[in-house]
Amino acid sequence: MTTVTHPGLEAFVSGERSFAVGLRPQDALAMPLVDVLDVLRARYGDAIDVALSDEATDLDRDLDDLPAVVRSPVADQADSSWLQRTNMVGINVRTVGTFANVVTYALTLPAAFDAIQLLPFWESGVVKSLYGMAGWTLDTAYASDELREVADHLDSVGRQLRAMSNLLHVMGRTVGMDVVPHTDRFAEQVLGNPDLFEWMKIRDRRIVDHTDGVLDEALHAVATWLAERGPARDGDTLPATQDDLFGLPEDQRLHLLFGDPADQQARTDRRIDLVKYLKWFGLEPVPATMGPPFRGIEINPDPARTVVDEHGMEWPEIVISEPQFMSRVFSPMARYKLYERLDDNENWEVDFDRPRHHVWDYVQDHYADAVHVGNVDFMRGDMAHVGMRPDGVPDQVDEFYDILGGVKAHVQRAHGAPWFASLAEAFLPARDVFQFGEELDHLEAAGADVALGDLQATVVGDAEYLRRFRRYLDDLATRRTAPAYTVMTADKDDPRFDEFYRAGNEARWFTALLLTDMPSYTGLGFEIRDVHWEPAPNEHYTKTFVFEERGDTNIHPSKARFSDQYVWGQNQDLFDHLTDLRVFAEGLLADLGEASTAWLIPPDATTLRGIAAWTQEADSLPPGVHRHVCVVNYDLESGSGAFGLPALPGDHVLTPIFSTLGPASLDPEPVTHNGLFHRIDDVAAGEGRVYRLDPVGRPCHP
């Protein structure tokens, strides 16, 4: 076995800690994979080799037949509500390079961060956006040569994805993946299955036809192109008719159209040629849209708003015909046509009473297959806020209400996995911002267990932060879908949002970790993120790794990068503070178990004070465990001044045991009851503090 040299790894191997304390992410990722696997073997024994074995990475085996040590840690749960108590970490695999490196990064995460959510891992299309899938083929860029050298059978990116999830399961973590209800506008899904999407015809910068009949032209054009160009592989026989072509199983049809799945460049070249052919006839899929009125698009007639790509194709700007607040067209993407249209789509209206069952089956089956390959435990529903129904949630909610809810329910049935859970990418805005009334009504109807929310898009302690946080807590107590305490996401780690993370970061993590019955979400790299008073180069932001644009990075917020290497922060002070917090929280959370929160001073929705405090419901604690009081001053400019902590027993004292500012900032004297409340003299700006509630006369020293 390789000698372990970092003291954090030694404590991890011994079981003293659940993570490598003090090991920076960039230093962990510099370790050879063989050393990482030796460290894991020293901690978990033979389970690591089982996770990597031919048996456990055999993609033809049912998940139920996998060795017990690599099955989901939540497979014994009766439903999916477990997600509502997790601390999730979102990882764009591009930032760490390979699936194997996700496991290496996990060495730096304490057990409290018990769920890993992976951004999309399929081949991508225009500007290489992760959310514009070019097909169902996994991106081979995420395969690891090191992992292939570990075992000959780990010779495909699918097997390596499975191996990664197996290892994370052994480490006690659940694994999630993105479910994306759209594709790149000219993805293999679109070109190989035109009937699954909506089509339009463009002439002279005008949409001249968007009726259902355009589909027939698209089908004919694809079949004619194939007949003219011939099959992608020499020796293959073309179907006799158009109906025969589209009657083939999808994999056979895609082989004819684009070729060997292992030859990405050849498939891409064929796809581009077919796109050019379709555009010559003016045939294009309808792009995805967002925000009221959702439907009704047109071409901007201004030639200056037209882009000519590297292949000489013109792409005029597409806009909402009657835009309102939040109206947006996602030109590179196309949404699946899940419902028929009213009046032959004359007015761009959707007939929600006529779901297109074969389209639902297609989407649900493919994502169920991905769950099988990845051995994953939950999904993140991309763009879950796009409901499109002008009248909101209907009186009767059926299985065709929402495609993300449909995928969740289908996976649960297909894999016998009632525990398969759903995180919704939804921002909980004011009523009707996204047209369907109250967003939580929509999310509950769609079966979402957790909503991402939008706390990450606020400055800690400002008025909007306090209002949203308090509203989320009220919703947490009353709704089936739990709002998350979101620290940062890949979509917010971008120069436009630097102001959110210049201060208050310790308070964010303190709340995320110690508010035990509220789910949380944070993006990779937050723990060591630099403070940016001016925009840094784009390689420093995870948001820009959602794309692969190249160009001038001097104009922010450009998405372009010059390098494929993510640049980790060097904020050692923040890393040290958060490491101390993680070490402390690990011990405390192990004692608290599944305790329920009792608020003493909730976040102030009137925004007049920045202080908040909570403890645990006494009857929810394990026997013999003391209650603890968590206090945070979300005001980043001023100390709290003296205040009272109400509703605590007068025959107990508050023994200070932790501060995010370090032990030197703690007054060791216990806080006594003054007959009315426990009086706290002051909590510094941005400080989080923990007290233990001890009986008078019998304080337990920290």
Secondary structure as GFF3:
##gff-version 3
##sequence-region A 1 702
A	DSSP	alpha_helix	7	14	.	.	.	ID=ss1
A	DSSP	alpha_helix	25	29	.	.	.	ID=ss2
A	DSSP	alpha_helix	33	44	.	.	.	ID=ss3
A	DSSP	alpha_helix	47	52	.	.	.	ID=ss4
A	DSSP	three_ten_helix	63	65	.	.	.	ID=ss5
A	DSSP	three_ten_helix	68	70	.	.	.	ID=ss6
A	DSSP	three_ten_helix	81	85	.	.	.	ID=ss7
A	DSSP	beta_strand	87	91	.	.	.	ID=ss8
A	DSSP	alpha_helix	93	96	.	.	.	ID=ss9
A	DSSP	alpha_helix	99	106	.	.	.	ID=ss10
A	DSSP	beta_strand	115	118	.	.	.	ID=ss11
A	DSSP	beta_strand	122	124	.	.	.	ID=ss12
A	DSSP	three_ten_helix	126	128	.	.	.	ID=ss13
A	DSSP	beta_strand	133	138	.	.	.	ID=ss14
A	DSSP	three_ten_helix	140	142	.	.	.	ID=ss15
A	DSSP	alpha_helix	145	150	.	.	.	ID=ss16
A	DSSP	alpha_helix	157	170	.	.	.	ID=ss17
A	DSSP	beta_strand	174	179	.	.	.	ID=ss18
A	DSSP	beta_strand	182	184	.	.	.	ID=ss19
A	DSSP	alpha_helix	188	192	.	.	.	ID=ss20
A	DSSP	three_ten_helix	194	196	.	.	.	ID=ss21
A	DSSP	beta_strand	199	203	.	.	.	ID=ss22
A	DSSP	beta_strand	206	209	.	.	.	ID=ss23
A	DSSP	alpha_helix	214	229	.	.	.	ID=ss24
A	DSSP	alpha_helix	242	247	.	.	.	ID=ss25
A	DSSP	alpha_helix	250	258	.	.	.	ID=ss26
A	DSSP	alpha_helix	264	280	.	.	.	ID=ss27
A	DSSP	beta_strand	283	285	.	.	.	ID=ss28
A	DSSP	beta_strand	288	290	.	.	.	ID=ss29
A	DSSP	beta_strand	297	299	.	.	.	ID=ss30
A	DSSP	three_ten_helix	303	305	.	.	.	ID=ss31
A	DSSP	beta_strand	306	308	.	.	.	ID=ss32
A	DSSP	beta_strand	314	316	.	.	.	ID=ss33
A	DSSP	beta_strand	318	320	.	.	.	ID=ss34
A	DSSP	beta_strand	328	330	.	.	.	ID=ss35
A	DSSP	beta_strand	333	335	.	.	.	ID=ss36
A	DSSP	beta_strand	339	341	.	.	.	ID=ss37
A	DSSP	three_ten_helix	342	345	.	.	.	ID=ss38
A	DSSP	beta_strand	350	355	.	.	.	ID=ss39
A	DSSP	alpha_helix	357	374	.	.	.	ID=ss40
A	DSSP	beta_strand	378	381	.	.	.	ID=ss41
A	DSSP	alpha_helix	403	414	.	.	.	ID=ss42
A	DSSP	beta_strand	421	424	.	.	.	ID=ss43
A	DSSP	alpha_helix	439	445	.	.	.	ID=ss44
A	DSSP	beta_strand	450	451	.	.	.	ID=ss45
A	DSSP	three_ten_helix	455	457	.	.	.	ID=ss46
A	DSSP	alpha_helix	463	478	.	.	.	ID=ss47
A	DSSP	beta_strand	482	483	.	.	.	ID=ss48
A	DSSP	beta_strand	485	488	.	.	.	ID=ss49
A	DSSP	three_ten_helix	495	501	.	.	.	ID=ss50
A	DSSP	alpha_helix	505	514	.	.	.	ID=ss51
A	DSSP	beta_strand	520	523	.	.	.	ID=ss52
A	DSSP	three_ten_helix	526	528	.	.	.	ID=ss53
A	DSSP	three_ten_helix	538	540	.	.	.	ID=ss54
A	DSSP	three_ten_helix	542	546	.	.	.	ID=ss55
A	DSSP	alpha_helix	572	592	.	.	.	ID=ss56
A	DSSP	beta_strand	597	601	.	.	.	ID=ss57
A	DSSP	beta_strand	611	616	.	.	.	ID=ss58
A	DSSP	three_ten_helix	618	620	.	.	.	ID=ss59
A	DSSP	beta_strand	628	633	.	.	.	ID=ss60
A	DSSP	beta_strand	643	645	.	.	.	ID=ss61
A	DSSP	beta_strand	652	659	.	.	.	ID=ss62
A	DSSP	three_ten_helix	663	665	.	.	.	ID=ss63
A	DSSP	beta_strand	678	680	.	.	.	ID=ss64
A	DSSP	beta_strand	688	695	.	.	.	ID=ss65
###
